[in-house]
Amino acid sequence: MNYSHVPSPDRSHRSPSPFAPIEDGFELWLRYRPIADPARLAEYRGAVTAIMVENRGSSPTLAAAHEELAVGLSGLLGEDVPPVDVRAPVHRAGAVIAGTPESSTVVRRLGLEKKFAALGPGGFLIAAETIDDRPVIIIASTGEAGVLYGSFALLRRLQTERSLDGLQIAEKPRIGLRMLDHWEETRCYAGGNVWNWNELPGTIDPKYKVYARACASIGLNGAVLNNVNAEKKYLTPAYLLKEKAVADLFRPYGIRVFLSANFSAPITVGGLPTADPTDPAVRGWWKAKVDEIFSAIPDFGGFVVKANSEGEPGPKDFRRSHAEGANLLARALAPHGGIVLWRAFVYDPEADSDRLKRAYNEFTPLDGEFDENVTVQVKNGPLDFQPREPFNPLFGKMPRTSLAMELQITQEYTGQDVQLVYLAPMWKEALDADTGGGFSVAGVVDGSAHGYKRTVVAGVANTGSARNWTGQDFAQANWYAFGRLAWDHTLSAEALAEEWTRMTWGNDERVVAAITAMMSGSREACVDYMDPLGLGHLMARDHHYGPEPGDTVPGHEDWSPTYFHRADEKGLGYDRSSRGSNLVGQYFPKVGNVFDDIDACPENLLCWFHHVPWDRKMKSGRTFWEELCFLYHRGVAYVTAMRAQWDSLKGVIDAGRFAAVAAKLRRHEADAAAYRNVCLSYFQAFSRRPIPVTSP
Ligand code: GCW
């Protein structure tokens, strides 16, 4: 049927309806509200009139792409954008035609394959083309997942109100596996577990589909369903049914399911006397377990393992190496195409007295010993997701082992569900860092430096049971930016903030300007009021929210703020120079020498590598102590300014989310000031200098 003669109702001037959709954050950035700018709306209505996704009946992924285009385009255009059938006698002007060469006669007929074949099954081409003299928009890929990603990319273009003129977008992901790791309730600040395991598999909460759509919209293609501190139940038959239900739901969206496995599962689940990797019964148990999983979930991704870390069992319990442990699981998974993500977050005190040197000492000697289907998963920095860390020296030092980067989206150390801290600048800093080995950290992670066959980036998810998914509405931006950077780490933090803002809060230029300004410096502010000048790990024990710089944890010096900051009457910071613990020696000399030299070391990492005298002259002309005070104050002042910016949006954005964020910002400001005050008065007891009255 041809609807092109039906005039569209003009909805551009309607007043807000009392029945307008409730803005509670549930829809994330997939809101698809009608385009407000009349000129843009007219342009889009002219360019987009129908959707054509052939053969969607036989492909759940193409059906998902079609459904998203139908819902999204109809919502954005404020009028029904109908499907058209390939059997229709004429191709319709303004059809959005999506498919692969196999699924779509039009894609085949246009012969565009040379333009997208090299982009691979996850990449896509979006192009304005002409067919039978009619302008159409093509979304094409060699893979169905690519068609889905392309559909979301076109929607994003409209949601952000960019012109469709000369439309030609060719993209492919720079990293192969882009995953979220769910730690369940651990370090989740947005209510309880995002998965309702008790209800599964009988009841499938419709929100799981929203999750899958959101992930696919930013290119994520893997999800680890359970915590790295893995409970045994996740490998039991009853849970496999639940996990299968989730995997079935995610499959159309191109998301593969992974599980965290506990190394002692052969004992705890299997009833064997040992979990020793060399024991034939242990090997047999893993093989049978993996076969069982794959019979339920044929595209199961594999296991994430936290071994010999923070009390979790591992191969070292049997005097075997991390490589022997990882290969045990890898060999069970290999016949099915599954992989092992073996975490390098280890800090066995026997490896070194400096906690930060331990993972490197344990893992670099194993380079080359891991099986082909093992990836070693490395946190961005050598400590533990602090607001600022230098990059982890493992990046670049294991050329024969695929290394994944693990980032923390959930804000364990960066304000949890309260504070507005946009983390993309932090991740960019890590990715863009020059290793000194002739490539950046991103070059290691995306495989270009060492030619890794498999490339992986993982983010510890911030999704919970909260209606808005992440507690603080702005934390959605971190989920969003993580996915987008996993797809393409060359995107800028600023561009992603703007994209997310337009999709989440609207295209009103006042809103965009205020919100992106707030977000842009929020991470640096967090560093300032928590851990400026290379400090870190000053947080309180257990909950990790507020400060407790004076804490010394009995029996655990490497969990103690005092171990990390080493304040004394001379100064502040941990000497990791070549005269101290020599962490600098783990970096390539080009970078290590810079960190080693207190005069060359970036000031924002000074206390990470040096014990800095209180009276050291800083670049600003202030003494180190004065600088410390200045930055702590500057951080809090930034939060005060964010509050004012937010208040200026009152009445411009929806009342519900406005009030929720305003309340969070009030607490944010108070807590930032408290962090500053506690830390400065604590350090003052060592510096014995007055806290200058600075107003940054
Ligand atoms: O950041 C720390 C957290 C732990 C976490 C650990 C890890 C899941 O405080 O809760 O354990 O890292 O990464 O394994």
Boltz pocket constraint, residues with backbone or C-beta under 6 A from the ligand:
constraints:
  - pocket:
      binder: B
      contacts: [[A, 183], [A, 186], [A, 187], [A, 227], [A, 228], [A, 229], [A, 306], [A, 310], [A, 345], [A, 384], [A, 385], [A, 412]]
      max_distance: 6.0
